[in-house]
Amino acid sequence: MLTKYGRLAITLLTVLFILVACGDAEESTTPESAPVGEETAVPADLPAEETAETAVPAEEPVAASNQLVPSGVPGEIYYAPFPVAIVLDGDLSDWAGVPQVTMPELSAAVQGATTITFAAAADGDTLYLMADVADTNVVSGEHGTDYWNEDSVEFYLNASGDLGLTSYKDGVAQITVPPLNAGRAPEEVVLGGVQVDMAEAQVQVALTETGYVVETAVPLKNRAWNIQREHGNVIGFQVHLNSASEGDRNRKVIWSIFDMGDTSYQNPSVFGQLLFFEIGQSDVVANVPEPTLGPERPEVPADAPYKNPELPIAERVDDLLARMSLMDKIAQMTLVEKNSINPDDITTLGLGGLLSGGGGYPAPNTPESWAAMVDGFQAAALDAYLGVPLIYGVDAVHGHSNVVGTVIFPHNIGLGAANNPELMTEIGRITAVEMIATGIYWNYAPAVSVPQDIRWGRTYEGYSENTELVTALAAAYVRGLQGDDLAAPDTVLATPKHFVGDGGAVWGSSTTGSYQIDQGVTDVDEETLRTVHLPPYPAVIEAGAQNIMISYSSWGGLKMHAQQYLISDVLRGELGFPGFIVSDWAGIDQITNDYYEAVVTAINAGVDMNMVPYDYNRFINTVLEAVEAGDISEERIDEAVRSILTVKYELGLFEHPFSDAALLEQVGSAEHRLVAREAVAQSQVLLKNEGNLLPLSPELPALYVGGTAANDIGIQSGGWTIEWQGAEGETTVGTTILQAIEATVSDDTAVIYNEFGRFEELPTGEPAVCLAVVGERPYAEGQGDSADLRLPVSDLRVLQRMEEVCDQLAVVLISGRPLIITDLIDNWDTLVAAWLPGTEGQGVADVLFGERPFTGKLPYTWPRSVEQLPFDFATLDEAAPLFPFGYGLGETE
């Protein structure tokens, strides 16, 4: 298969032939898909309102007859003329004749739409970059230094000499220029980006009647690179435009057609190219490095034992391992985020796995698009020399929750309140069906954490603070995902996580960003670790678990990814775990700042597959270097790969690697939603019911409903829903609590809704019955770490307004943990803990109106104040908390 660079060379020669023969300019090409959002440390998630139109990598070259040099290859190669004299003054007249690219193409742009026209040229010692932005509403300087999240231009250069780099190294830079620099002196200009100082860029920004212009000068030679301005020389090159209408960025325009995942900020291999074209020359041969070809390998016979499903798995694995090179084996240990992958590398390297991180969806985000995307990746894997199928994973932690239109179940905290193992098994089965419809056979769930401090932002991912409850529900869920036979076509691989003790981390011990407890230190002795946090693991192993994910947390002075004693001696030795062990997202990197040492330590500790997730070439080369140096033995590599391949065989991937289109009709089906509705009903916990206000009568004359959360699928579903952090609003298909109430009451009942709780004119003569739905806004992981645990101010105002005018007030609390309500609850007649119920709000209405009884019990102790946290459960007085563990009223209590 041709690499990207081989294809570029062929394309270039073809274009030149056309230019010489016909003298015509090439036509613009418009790719069919668009990137969806940035997910890692530098850029945060995109706002929910950003649409598939976000990236428009289309262009309209200026006619060749008006230019100093030809136009290049649209979206792939830009021809930069030299020598050209450019002055940084905001006047673009000296750019006349330099090829200019407009995005989106003028024929597609509506009047007043935001566009960018860019160009590049060089003189003796400088590369010049220009952008002319048409934007009637410039937003700049409103997001601190996050210039990518508002109007700005981004230039990317890779002058390292390695166009295949998948991470930023010396010689690679992203230069982000915000228009707030207009009129500033050179020494006052502020820039963003990645390794921007390396570029030593000088920038001039000027406002225009239609928007703003950017001129940038970058030295061809500096401390980071030595760019040869020679005819035909090529460097990596990319241009982005960010645009914001009022608040956050809501539009992204991208030049390179290789950057369909919007990953240029971390992966230089998706850049296009800039080719230096000397004025007066008529043709060019690009100086593109040729890929290094490895030795020819013998053809694999069609009847090779590893391909024979009739043979025992151990025999098939032995045969396949014997055919693998060391590079093949290391590639199988490599797990890459799909937005960071060069698709050709799936085939050329024979990578072991891909994943979609939170928000890592295709455009459009539909089950059909997911199936097409994953099947495409799988086809590339099967085209590799040995044709070992990929294992593709997602965090389907409460249903197949990355995909719009699937059924979203309650988060684990709610399922802990329901405490129904049979229900858990059915939820696992349904989740597996909806995943397989999209071609995904690996679920990074269940979390078997036993959270001991509800200030942790992942509390809702844990079923309970109680070890026995977590153990029973986790094992039942694993059985649902994996069925009786993991090789059956309707099962997926479960991943109990995060081994071990992540729920015991101490507040203030985290060293990750602004996190306080997530990824922190579990400061307990071994007896406590074994008594509180370890018991779920033998249970899930007995239930058939074949994969376990390691925790970010630390214990005994070591990151868990470095714990050879716990991973190899306890998990594999004592507990007899037979499957493969996977790292968490870049978890190996946290062991030490020395990447080589971190990789060696983790693999020798017992980690079999590394969720890289970005710079996979770096990982592969590091492991190869470590094996050659004797720091990792080939026996350890074989052990890891044997475990991975065995599970792939046991999962049946060699026999059914693709999606099952016949299951698409079941995705988000009425049958599946009924199960989720029942799960919601069982998860509701009645904490107060003064005057037996509940159940409400469906024949009420009127019901006054307040609170944003009453009519918001995003809020009631929480984090890990479509996006990593979740989002407010209509993020997916489902029934809000308000819609469920309206569907439940009689036709004669007036449901009056005001999200702000403003009901100034209530009728007299009859008691005004009100329902306030309030709670936390979506969050995930350490971004939810909180020392506060109070309701948002906006919800406190809703409650205050409704308390003043309502005769009877029922409160439904949407949250991922108990909140501090001690000073508020006396003002309420009724309180229901609804947790994060997911898409089926009808389950909440079912218990509010008595169609289903309240049976849920608290899976966590409910504190009176944050000062009580963390609880010492060994000495806790039952009267100390606001509500004890296991508390929950029936309707008549």
Secondary structure, DSSP 4 states (H G I P E B T S, - for coil): ---HHHHHHHHHHHHHHHHHHH-PPPPP---S-------SSSS-PPPTT--GGG-----EEPPGGGSSS--EETTTEEEEEES-----SS-GGGGTTS--EEES-TTTPPTT--EEEEEEEE-SSEEEEEEEEE-SS---SSSTT-GGGSSEEEEEEE-SS-TT-SS--TTEEEEEE-GGGTT--GGG---EEESHHHHT-EEEEEE-SSEEEEEEEEESBSSS-B----TTBEEEEEEEEEEESSSSEEEEEE--TT-TTS-TTT-GGG-EEEEEEETT------BPPPPPP----PPPPTT-GGG-TTS-HHHHHHHHHHH--HHHHHHHTEEEEGGG--HHHIIIII--EEE--TT---SS-SHHHHHHHHHHHHHHHHTSSS-PPPEEEE--TTSSTTSTTS--PPPHHHHHHH--HHHHHHHHHHHHHHHHTTT--EE---B----S-TTSTTGGGSS-S-HHHHHHHHHHHHHHHH-S-TTSTT--EE--B-BTTGGGBPTT---STT-SSTT-BB---HHHIIIIISTHHHHHHHTT--EEEBPS-EETTEEGGG-HIIIIIIIIIIS---SEEE--TT-GGGS-S-HHHHHHHHHHHT--BEE--S-HHHHHHHHHHHHHHTSS-HHHHHHHHHHHHHHHHHTTTTT--S--GGGGGGTT-HHHHHHHHHHHHHH-EEEEEGGG-PSPPTT-SEEEEE-GGGG-HHHHH-SSSSSTT--SSS-SS-B-HHHHHHHHS-TT-EEEEETT-----PPSSS--EEEEEEEPPP--GGGG--S--PPPHHHHHHHHHHHHH-SEEEEEEE-SS----TTTGGG-SEEEEEE--TTBTHHHHHHHTTSS------SS-B-SSGGGPSP-TTT--TTSSSB-TT--B-TT-
